[in-house]
Structures are given as C-alpha cells and as structure tokens.
Amino acid sequence: MPPNKRDYTTLLSLPPSSLSLRSGKIARENLISISTVAAMGVVSLEGSPVRYAVVTGANKGIGLETVRQLATAGVTVILTARNEKRGMDATSLLHQSGLSNVVFHQLDVQDMESIRSLAKFIETEFGRLDILVNNAGASGVVVDEDGLRALNIDPADWLAGRATNVVQDVIKTSYEAAKICLDTNYYGVKNVTEALLALLQLSTSGARIVNVSSLRSELRRVPDEQRRKELGAIDTLTEEKINAILQQFLHDLKNDALEANGWQKMLPAYSISKATLNAYTRILAKKYPDMCINCVHPGYVNTDINWHTGTMTVEEGAQGPVMLALLPQGGPNGCYFDRTEVAEF
C-alpha cells in the first residue's frame, strides 16, 4: 500500500477492546450496510442515543444513498434538496421501503434564507444536530452530453487525465456555471456549516461533519506551485486566503487567463472548489478539535455530476461518507479520505 494512505480496514481483525478510538475505523472497504458492521460489534447501534443527521443534495445519487444507509443504521435523517418535489418524492420512496426515520426539508445551499430556515427547523424539531454531510455539488461546466457520449471515453482515461484534451469541444467552462459551482461546492458548504455549528456543538454523541470532495481536489493535481503550497500550508491557511484564491480564479476566468495562470485545464472550477473545500475542512477541524470533521473522495461513481461516466455504484460511493458520519468518539479529525482510506491532501 502506498505510504500516503492508511487502510483502516485492517483494524477490524483486532478485538474491539484493543482498538484505539483515534483509529476511527468502523467499516470494511467493501461495506454492504452499516447494520452488517453493527453485527460485527464494530458499531453499536442498540442502546445508543438517537442521532440526527442532515444530508444536502440528497434527492438522488450518493446523497440519497447516504441517507438510506444512515437511516438503516437508526439515525434520524433530514433529507434536503433544492427542488421540493424531488426531495419529497425521494423521501416518500424511503418511507415506502420501511425507513420512516427520514424527514424532508427544502434547502438551497446558495440561499441564506433557505439555510436559516433549515437551521430553525432543526432547532425547533430536534434541538440539536449530530451529523452533517455536505454532499450538494455542481460541476461548473456546460456539457454537450450527446457529444460526450459519442466520444465513448474509457473510464480509465478519465481517471488518468488522458481525456482532458479530447473533451474540450464538448465540455465548456462558462463564467456563470463556474460561479454556481463555487457558490455551491465551497461557499454553500461554508454557509450551511456555519449556520448549523451551534446545533452541532449541542450533540450528545460527538458531532461529525463530512464534506464530500473529489479526486480532483488533491494538491498534486494543482499545476501552480505557489497555489499548491498556499493551500497545503495548514499552519498559515485562513478563510480569507481561500476566498482570495477563489476570487482570483473568477478574475482569471473572466479574462480568459486560466491556463496561463496555472489553473487546471479539466473541470477547473470544480477542481479548485474541491481543493478549497478540503482546505476549509482542515481549518474547521483545527477550530473544533472535539468534533470529527473530514472530507472524502467517494470514488468514481456513476451519477449525474459526471454524466454517468463513473464505474462505481452509489452504494459503493456512499461507503466513505457513511463511515465518516458514524465515526466513534475520538475518531480522525481534519483528514482527507479516498473512499475508506486516509490519503494525502
């Protein structure tokens, strides 16, 4: 195994009494369901206090599956979605499958009034929050999906970056799409998290914040060395510096200077939004050391955000977020996970 990754799954071979809580491992990489893990004695669900979770962007894909797995584990989950009908339909389907511990609340992460409404709802109905999974996301590009399908690109080429030049005619970055991407993937996460922090601090089981990230967030993929160093310098990193980086990106995009100024060529807005999301995760983890605040690349999952080019199922993609949402007390804080393994930022 590469030295920059730690496989938490090996801890399951040890007796529970010998596990350090800082290990943070609660599930095998090939996790089928959290209830299966509970049966192993790794996660205790019986006798635990009721936990309350919010999952954003949860009417489909990884978000919906994360809700399903958390609800199956006995967590009361607030499924949120921007589109009220789609969110209610998704909640109804979960109810029909026997998961009555899921409730819906509308949430547009770009709308502060919508965010405040959610916070007020949680405060009134539950009095606290234990888990926040920031899953809502936007790609930052305009895509000719028919043209993309016609290219029939091998998934291995997507992952290796060999498709970058091939797709330039069918995947375009517009200023409007990029702005929505940053407002959703970074500023939306930040605003939702800050609005719910007071409720998370009231958690009786230890608050968990999970920020769904991407392989494209990894600093080794950032072309500009100075920007790479700045985002990786956790001791000097601030939210103001992150904001300055994002504003510089928008300035360069408006002036058609992305490539000249060292921004990624493939999905540039999405890539920098996730890199800055990881940076924000680390800042937040330093500020709240008693919480477990982590970010996770869920894998190359077949969802709308990658135009169904992914090779993994949503069940597989939800494994990492669910694992981090259900970490035991003393689990890892301020880490980046590639699915269920700790990896380098």
N, C-alpha and C positions, 0 to 999 in steps of 0.2 A: 504494500500500500504506500502511496506517495507520502513523504514526511509532512506535507502540509495538511493532511487530513487525519482525523481521528475517528475511527469506527466505533461508535458507541454500542453497536450490536454485540460485541464480544463480551460485554459486561453481563449479558443475560445468562452466561454459563456459570456465573458465580452465585452462591447462595445469597438471598436478599439481605441477610444480616451483615454481609461483608461489603455491601456496596456503599460507597460514599455518596451522599446526596448531591455533591457537586458534580457527580458523573453525568446527571441529567438524562440518562438513557432510559426510555420507557417502552421502546418498541423495536422490533426487528425491522430490518430494511425491507423485508418482504411482508410487512404487516398486512393482514387481511382486514381486521377490525379491532378496535380498541377493546371490545368485550373479550376477544380471544386473548389479548395480552393480559387483561384483568384475571382471566382464568389461570394464567401462569403465575399469578401472585406478584407481578411487577407493578401493576397499577391497582390500587384498592378502590373499588367503586362503591361497595356496600358500606354503609355507615358513615360515608363522607358527607360533609355539609353540602347543601345544594349550591351549585356553582352557576353563575350567569355569564354568558358569553355574547359578544357581538361579532358578527362576520359581515364585512362590507362586500359589495358586489357579489351577492350570494344567490341570485336567482338562477344561475347556471354555472356550468363548468366546475373548476376547482373550488370556488366559493360554495356552491350548493353541496358538493360532496363533503366539504369540510363541515358544513352544518350537519349533514346527515351523520357523519362519524362522531361528532361531538355529542349530538342528541342521543345517539345509540349508547354512548358512554354515560348517559344520565345527566348531562349538562343541559340546563335550560338555555336555549339559543335564540337570540334575536336576529332573525334573518333580515338583512337590509338590502334594498335595491333602489336605484334611481326611479325606475319605472314601476309605479304602484301595482298595475295589473299583473305584470310579470312576477313581481315579488309575491303577490298574494297567490298566484297560480302555483308557484314553486312551493310555498308554504302548505297549500292545500294538498299537493301531491305527497309531501312528507307526512301530513296528518293521515292521509289515506293508507300510508304504509305502516301506521301504528305509532308514529312519533308525534305525540300530542304536546311534547315539551318544546315546541318551536313556535315562536310568535313572529309576526312581521311588523316592521316599521319602515316607512319610506325614508331614504337617505340619499341625498345628492351631495357627495363629498366636496363639490365645488361651491356649495351654497351654505353660507354660515347660518342662515336662519334654519335650514333643514338640519344642520348639525346640532344647533341649540335645541331644536325640537326633540331630537333623539335623546340628548342628554337629560332633558326634563322628563321624558317618558321613563327612562331607566330609573331616575331618582324617585319618581312617584310610584312606580310599579314594583321596583325591586330594592331600592335603597342603596345598592352598591353594584359594582361590576368586577368580575374576576378575570375575564379573558377578553382580549381584543385582538381580532385577526383582521389586519388591514390588507384586504385582497383586491379591492376595486382597482382597475387599471385601464390604461389607454395606450395605444400603440404609437401615436404621434406621426402617423403616415396616412397617405391616401393610396389605396391599392386597387389596381385593376385585377380583380380576383380571377376572372376568366383567363386573362393573360398569364397570371401566375400559375394557374393550374396547367395551362398549355406547356409551360416550361418543364413540368414533371421533374422537379429537382429532387435528387436523392437526399433523404433526411441526414445522411452522414455529411453531405456537402454543406447543409445548413449549419450543422453543429461545428464543423471545421472552419467555417468562414469562407469556404470556396464559392459560395453563391453570391457574394457581395456584388461583384461586377455584373453578373448575369441578370440580376433582378432590378437594376437601376431604371429600366424603362417601364417597369410595372409597379414599383414601389417608390412613391414620391413623398418627400418631406415638405409640407406646407407650413407656413408660419402659424396659421390657425390651428392645424392639427397638433403641432408641436406645443403650442400654448395650452391646449386642452390636456395634453399628455403631462406636462409639468404640473399643471394645476390639479390633476388627479393623482398622479403617482408620487409626487413629493409634497406639494402644498396641501393637497387634500388629506393625505395621511397625517401630516403635521397638525392640521387644524382639528381633525377628528380626535386624534390622540390627546391634544391639549385640552379639548373640551371634556374629555372623559377621564382625565387623570385624577381629578378629585374623587370620582366614584371608584376608580381602580385602587386608590390608596385606602379605601374602606374595605377592601377584600379581606375576608377572614381565612382564606386558603392560600394567599400569596398571589399577587397579580401577575398575569402573563400577557405580554404584548408580542404578537407575531406579525412581522412585516414581510409580505410575500414579495420576493425580489426576483432576480433573474441571473442566469449565467452571464448575461451581457453587462452586469454590474461590476464584474471583477476588475480590479485595478490594473491587472496585467493587460487588459484589453483597451485601456485608455492610452491613446497614441502620444499625447503631450506629457512629457516627463514632469514638468513643473506642476501641472494639474494633478497628475498621478500622486506626486509627493504630498501635495497640499491635502488631498482627500484622504491620504493614508496617515497623516500626522495627527493621531488622535489626541496627543497632549496639547496641541495648539489649535485644533479644529474647533470652529464655532459655527453657530447657525448663521451668523452674519456672513462668514466666509462662504458657506454653502450657497446662500442667497446670491452673493456676488458672482459665483461661478455660473449659476443658472441665468442670471441677467446678462452675463457676458455671452452665454450661448445664444440667447434670443437676439442679442445685438448682432452677433456674427451671422446668424441665420438670416436676419432681415437684410444684411449687407452681402449675402451670398459668399460668405468667407469661412464656412465651416471647415472644409478640408484644409484650407490654407492655414487655419489657426489650430489645427491638431485635434479636431473633434472626430468621433468615429463616423465612418462612411456608411455603415449599415445601421439602420434604425437609430440615428444619432440622438433624437430627443428621448426615446425610450431608454437608451443606454445610459445617458447622463442622469435621467430621472431616477433610475435604479441605483446608480453609483452614489448619488447624493442621498437616496433613501437609506442605503447602508450606512453612510456617514452619520446621518441623523440618528439611526438606531444606536450607534456607538456613543454618541453624545448623550442620548437619553439614558442609556444603561449606566453611564458614569454618574449621572444625576440621581438615579434611583437604584442604588445597588441592592436593595432588598427585593426588587422585582426580578423577573426573568424576561428580559427584553432582547429579542433576537430577530434576525432576518433569515430568509430561507429561499433558495432556488428550488422550486418544486419538481424540476425535471422538464424535459421536452414533451409537454403534454398536449394532446390533441384537443385544442379549444379554439374559440373564435379569435382570440387575440393573435394567434399565429396562423390564422386562416386554415386551420385544421391540417397543418403540415406536420404536427407532432406525432410521435410514435407511442407515447405512453397514455394510459387510461387516466381518467380523472380520479379513479380510486387510488391509483399509484401516486398521482400528483398531490393528493391530499395527505399522504402519509407524513411528510415533513411538517407541514403546518399543524396537524393534529398532535403529533408527537410533542412539538414545542408548546402548544397550548396546554397540554396536560403534564408538563414537567413537574416533578416533585419539588418540594421545598429545597432550596439550595442548589437548584439546577444551574446550568450555564447562563451567563448574562453577558450581553454585548458581543455575541458571536454570529458568524455567518455560516449557514449550513447549506451544503449541496445535498439536497434531499435529507437524509438522516445522518450525514457525516459532517463534522466541523471541518470547514475549509478556510483557505486564506482569503481575506477580503480582496 
